């Protein structure tokens, strides 16, 4: 069973990466467009991101499945308003699932320690190497008025706004060259 999951992960990663791998320039544009979309969706979003120690932006994470599924996306780590490194996220899953979707993810590092641990890892797995709290709040609420008790928080959103009741658990994030 474990071999099947890894085989599916490998195949999905290979085919999706080949199909969706973008140039550095195109990815940079999409990263900054995603930040603009985030700011429109989240009141005070840009100010909040500017206060963070760093944040990962995955503009397009593609998920597909038919019984066995997987996700793949590429993005960048921003520190001091500059993209300093590039990463990919990969997830495999087994269970009832049919279809495909695209979403954007922003993972925010609120402490220097959390950012350093992420950057010094050789492949970072959500839920194992670090816990990511998915943010939920009411309509019209200012993000900067919320107290967060976790050092790493995540936002998942798509064409129809923020997505709730989703998880990043099991996502493997690895540094890539662009």
C-alpha positions in Angstrom: 0.0 0.0 0.0 2.8 2.4 0.9 4.6 1.6 -2.3 1.5 2.4 -4.3 1.2 5.8 -2.6 4.8 6.6 -3.4 4.5 5.3 -7.0 1.3 7.5 -7.6 3.1 10.5 -5.9 6.1 10.0 -8.2 4.0 9.6 -11.4 1.7 12.6 -10.5 4.7 14.7 -9.6 6.5 13.8 -12.8 3.5 14.4 -15.1 2.1 17.4 -13.4 5.6 19.0 -13.0 6.3 18.4 -16.7 2.9 19.9 -17.7 2.9 22.8 -15.3 6.5 23.8 -14.8 6.8 27.5 -15.5 9.8 29.7 -16.1 11.1 31.8 -13.2 9.7 35.0 -14.8 6.2 33.6 -15.2 6.2 32.1 -11.7 7.3 35.5 -10.2 4.4 37.3 -11.9 1.9 34.7 -10.7 3.3 35.0 -7.1 2.9 38.7 -7.0 -0.6 38.5 -8.6 -1.6 35.9 -5.9 -0.5 38.4 -3.2 -2.7 41.0 -4.8 -5.6 38.6 -4.8 -4.9 37.7 -1.2 -5.0 41.4 -0.2 -8.4 41.8 -1.9 -9.7 38.7 -0.1 -8.2 39.4 3.3 -8.8 42.9 4.8 -5.3 44.1 5.9 -3.6 41.3 4.1 -0.6 43.1 2.7 0.2 44.8 6.0 -0.1 41.4 7.7 2.3 39.8 5.2 4.8 42.7 5.7 4.9 42.0 9.4 5.7 38.3 8.9 9.3 37.0 9.0 8.6 35.3 5.6 5.9 33.6 3.6 5.5 31.0 0.9 3.2 31.7 -2.0 2.0 28.9 -4.2 -0.1 30.6 -6.9 -1.5 27.4 -8.5 -1.7 24.1 -6.7 -3.3 21.5 -8.9 -5.2 18.6 -7.4 -6.5 15.6 -9.3 -7.8 12.3 -8.3 -9.8 9.2 -9.1 -9.6 7.1 -6.0 -5.9 7.9 -5.7 -5.1 11.5 -5.9 -2.3 14.0 -5.8 -1.5 17.7 -5.7 1.4 19.7 -7.2 2.4 23.3 -7.2 5.4 25.6 -7.4 5.9 28.8 -5.6 8.4 31.1 -3.9 9.5 32.1 -0.4 9.4 35.8 0.2 11.5 37.5 2.9 11.7 41.3 3.2 9.3 41.7 0.2 11.7 39.7 -2.1 11.5 36.2 -3.5 14.6 34.5 -2.2 14.0 30.8 -3.0 11.6 28.6 -5.0 9.7 25.5 -3.7 7.3 22.8 -4.8 4.5 21.2 -2.8 3.5 17.6 -3.4 0.7 15.6 -1.7 -0.7 12.1 -2.3 -4.0 10.8 -1.0 -6.1 7.6 -1.1 -9.8 7.6 -0.6 -13.0 8.6 -2.3 -12.1 11.4 -4.7 -13.1 12.2 -8.2 -12.2 15.4 -10.1 -9.7 18.2 -10.2 -9.3 21.6 -8.7 -6.9 24.5 -8.6 -6.2 26.6 -5.5 -3.7 29.1 -4.1 -1.8 28.7 -0.8 0.0 31.2 1.3 2.0 29.9 4.3 3.1 32.6 6.7 6.0 32.3 9.1 5.3 34.6 12.1 8.5 33.8 14.0 12.2 33.8 12.9 12.6 30.4 14.5 9.8 28.9 12.4 11.2 30.4 9.2 14.8 29.3 10.0 13.6 25.7 10.8 11.8 25.6 7.4 14.7 27.0 5.5 17.2 24.6 7.1 15.1 21.5 6.4 15.8 19.1 3.6 12.2 18.7 2.5 9.6 20.0 5.0 6.4 18.0 5.6 3.4 19.7 7.0 2.2 18.0 10.2 5.6 16.4 10.8 8.3 19.1 10.5 5.8 21.9 11.3 2.2 22.4 12.1 0.3 24.9 10.0 -2.9 26.4 11.4 -5.4 27.2 8.7 -6.9 30.6 9.2 -10.7 31.1 9.6 -12.4 34.4 10.5 -15.6 36.3 9.9 -16.5 38.5 6.9 -15.2 42.0 7.2 -12.9 41.2 10.1 -9.4 42.8 9.9 -6.6 40.1 9.8 -4.4 42.4 11.9 -6.9 42.3 14.8 -6.5 38.5 15.2 -4.1 37.0 17.8 -2.4 33.9 16.4 -1.1 31.3 18.8 0.8 29.3 16.2 4.1 30.3 14.6 3.0 29.1 11.1 -0.4 29.8 9.6 -1.9 29.1 6.2 -4.4 30.5 3.9 -6.1 28.4 1.1 -8.1 30.3 -1.5 -9.4 30.0 -5.0 -11.6 31.8 -7.6 -14.5 31.9 -5.1 -12.5 33.2 -2.1 -11.1 31.6 1.0 -11.6 27.9 1.3 -12.5 26.5 4.8 -12.3 23.0 6.2 -9.2 22.2 4.1 -5.9 21.0 5.4 -2.3 21.1 4.3 -1.4 18.0 6.4 0.9 15.6 4.5 2.1 18.2 2.0 5.8 17.9 1.3 7.5 21.1 0.5 10.9 20.9 -1.2 13.3 23.6 -2.5 13.8 23.7 -6.2 16.1 25.5 -8.7 14.6 28.1 -11.0 
